[in-house]
Amino acid sequence: MLWIFSLIIGIAGFIAGSYWDLRYTEFPDWLPYSMIIAGVGLRGVFAFIYSDIWILGNSIMIGCIFLALGYVFYFTKQWGDGDAWLLGAMGFIFPDTGGFAIHTLFSFPITLLLNFLFVSLIYLIAYSLFLGYRSKDVRKSFLKDLNSNSRRYLMFILIFFVVSYTSVFYLSFTYNVPLSSMPTMLFLPFLLTFILIFTNYARIIEKDMFKKKIPVSRLRVGDVILEDKWRGLKEEDIKKLKKTRKTVWIKEGVRFAPVFLFTIAISFLIGDLVIILI
């Protein structure tokens, strides 16, 4: 029963967070707090029923570790404090499988974190491609970048393929290593080519869409100043800025809440995503 109630709390909370984040670019502060209180309270009840303090203790320990990791990302300006609390909520609610039948190579918190990293990467790539598709300016800038740096790109791509395939054929003819046992090396130059081009594409996305200069009169509650951590402005912050500045650079981030929902769904339905990808 514990895993059923935990899933209800987690999925309902992350669905609500995803909805608010995608529609309004932020979710209310009380949402992750409520999820944590509900999750810890639920485990406290089951710890009392089964006379097992670790049902509760495990939640507090893993939740605090996840929250601390979330704040590492926050203080390094990777995301907002709300996302840090959502990561913490995931740890408080799902410190273990709660009796749900999941076969993983790692402990469940490690599975959650690894799945979260892979889902984050895939989500960021898809999100960036979607933004670029919607923006004519990004497409023009990207095509201009490809055209002006075509020789440099071709040089790197040629190096990727020559080094990788030379290594493959050397191992094949010298040590009789079959090609079927080296799929990673055969695929590697394509992956490196994608990373090279996507890195420059992401740079254009960040420059053209994730930061902009606006008059302070257009500031809204929740906007994030470029030089600050991911903390939305409050009404009093805007009043102070209006007294000292005429314009300000603000930044917009990836609407990240859906990643938590996808991570939970994949972790409970599939298990270790890293094994499948490898």
N, C-alpha and C positions, 0 to 999 in steps of 0.2 A: 504493500500500500504506500510505503514511503516514496517510491520512485514515481508512482502515479500522481500524488499530490505535488511532488517536486517538479515534475514535468508541466503540470497545470500552471504552477506559479511562474516557472521559467519561460515557458512558451507564451503565456498571456503577457508577461512583462516585456519580453523581447519583441513580440508583435506590436505592442503599443509603442515601444521605443522606436521601432523601425518606421511605423506610420508617421509619428510626429517628426522624426528626423528627416524623412523623405519629403514630407509636405511643408514643414515649417523650418527646416534646417537645424532644429534643436528640440530637445524633449525636456519636460519639467524636471527639476532637481529631485522632487520627491519620488519619482518613479524608481530609480535604482535603490534609494533608501527603503522604500516600501517592499521591494523584492527581497532585500537582504533581511529586513525584520521578519517578513513572512517565512522566508526560507529557514532562518536560524530558529525562529519560534517553532516551526513545524518539527525540526530536528530535536529541539528541546523536549517537545511532547513525546516523540518516539524514544528518546533517550530515557525519559522517565518511565514509559510503559515497559521497555525491555531492560531496564536497569543497566544500561550500557552508556556510560558517559562519553565514549568515543564517537557515538553517533553525532553528538553535539560538538565535542572537541575537535573532531576531524574537520567539521564545517568551519569552525572559527579559525583553525590553523591554516587550511588551504585558502579560505576566503581572504585572510589577511595577506598571504603571500601573493595572491592574484591582484589584490588592491595595491600592494606596494609596487608590483611590476607595472600596473597601470599608471601609477604616479611617476614611475621612471620615464615612461613615454610622455607623460604630461609635462614634466619639468624639462625634457629635451625638446619640447615644442612640437611633438609629433601629432598630438590630438588634444581634445579638451578634457577637463576634469570629469565631465559627465561620462565620457567613454571609459575613463579610469574606473569610475564607480560601477559601470556596467560589467567590466571585466571582473571586478571584485565580486559583484553579484553572482556571476557565473561560478566563481569559486565557492562562495558561501552556499549556493543552492545545490551544486553538483560536485562536491568534494570526492564523491565515489559514485558508483552506479546505483546505489540504494537498493541493491538486490535485482536490478534489471539485468537480463542475460546479455552481456556484451563481451565478446572475446577480443582482447587487445594484447599486443606484445608489451605494452607499457602500463604503468599504473594510470588510472583514469585521468587524474589531473594533467599528467604529461601528454596523454592522448588529446585532451582538450586544447592544450597550448599548441601542440604541433599542428592539429587540425586548424586552429585559429590562424596560425601563421600562413598556412597554405591557402586557406579560404581568403584571407586578407590580400594575399598577392594576386590571386585570380580576380577578386572583386575590384582591386585597384586598377588592374589592367582593363577590365571590362568597363569600369566607370570612366576611365580616361578616354577610352576609345569612343564611348557613347557621347561624352562631352565634345570631343573633337568632331564627331559626325554632325552634331547639331550646330557647330559654329563654322561659318564660312571663313572667318579670319584665321582660325586655327588651321583649317585645311590649306589655305593660301600660304601661311607661314611655314607649314610643314613641307609642302611641295617646293617652296622656295629654298628651304634648308636642304632638302634632298638634291636639288639641282645644283646649288652652289657648292655643296660638299660631296658631290658624287664621286670624285676621284678618291677622296679620303675614305669614303665608305667602301668603295670597290677594293681599295688596297687592303683594308682590314678584313673584308669578307674573303678575299683571295688567301690571305694569311691563315684565316680560320680553317678553310678547306684544305689547303696544302699541308699544314702541320697535322691536322687530324687524320686525313686520308693517307698521308705518308706513313704516319705511325701505324695505322691499321694494316697497310700492305706490308710494312716491315715485320710486324708481329706475325702476319699470316704466312709470309714466305720464309722467314727465318726460323720461327718457332712452331710453325704449322698450327697456329691458333685459328680456329674456324671463324668466319665472318659472323656467323649466327651467335657467337658468344661475345661479340663486341658491339651490340646495338647502341650503347651509350656513346661510344666514340664515333659511330656513323652518324648519330643524330646531333652530336655536339656542335658542329659548325652552324647548323640551322638555328640551334638555340642561341648561340653567341651572336649570330646575325640579327635575330629578333631583339635580343637585349640591347645591342648597339643602336638599332634604329628606334626602338621604343624609348630608350633613355633620352634621346634627343627630342622625341615626340613629347615625352612627359615634361621636359624642360620648357617646351613651347606652351603646353597646357598651363603649367604653373605661371608663366610670365603673362599670358594673355587672358586667363580666366580665373586664376586663384588669387590674384591680388590686383587692386586698382586704387587709383587716387581719386578721392571725392572731397567736396566741400564739407566742412564739419556740420553745416546746416542739414546735410542729408544723412547724418549718422542716425542709426536706430538702436534701440536696446537689443543687445545680443550680438552686435557687430564686434569683430575682433581686430584690434590694432596690429599691424604687421610686426612690429618689434616686440610685442608682448607674447606671453604664453597663450594657449588656447583658452582664454577666459572672456566670455561675452561682456560687453560694456553694460553698465547699469545707468540709470537715469542721472545719478549724481556724477558719474564719470564723464558723461556727455556734456554736462553743464560746465565742468572744469575745462574740458578740451575746447569748448566754444570761447572760453576766456583767453586761451593761450595760443590757439592755432586758427588758421583760415582753411587749410586743407589737411588731409590725413590719408595715409595709406592703410587700407584694410585688407584682410585676407579672408578667403573663403576656403573651407576644407571639404574633404570628402565626407559625405553623409554615411557614417560608418556603422550605425546601429544594426543594419541588416546582417552584417558579418557575424554578430553574436548569435542571431537566430539561425543562420545557415550552419554555423559551427555546431550548435546543439543538435540540430536535425541530423547532420552527417555523422556526428559522434555516436548517437544512439541508433541510427539506422544502419550505418556501415562499419563504424569502428575506426581503425587507424587508416586515415586517408593517405598517409605517407607510404604505406606498404603498397597500396594500389597504384600510386603515382610512380613509384620506383619500379 
